[in-house]
């Protein structure tokens, strides 16, 4: 079993009535290469500021 270095479960974030993130979950294991891609305004920065 791989050692998890980041484990995110069920994150949600709203700005007023607008949902930026809804029930987002992911994990990153030791030694894993991780990319976080998406269009402008899709919540990439928000998830890491959370």
Secondary structure, 3 states (H helix, E strand, C coil): CCCEEEEEEEEEEEECCEEEEEEEEEEEECCCCCCCCCCCCCCHHHHHHC
